Amino acid sequence: MSETLNKQLLHLVFGGELENLEDAKFRNVDELDVVGIFPNYQAAEKAWRNKAQSTVDNAHMRYFIVHLHRFLDPDGDGKLG
């Protein structure tokens, strides 16, 4: 199995209601919806799509995918920080 397939590429999916549609500033950070942490982008995207579609009636509600693996291993060498 290749090294790329063995890498753990964690992704966080979260969202909340934005103050306005032009900025990524949340109305109330205490009410952010943390959907979860996923082992790869494909799983995170599936969760993101489900949450985004379930809130389609609220134009101010937005969900995001954060590439946690880029924060944990910014230079991509497999070592922390």
Summary of the structure (lengths in Angstrom):
residues: 81
radius of gyration: 14.8
end to end distance: 25.5
largest distance: 46.0
contacts: 191
relative contact order: 0.26
helix: 32%
strand: 26%
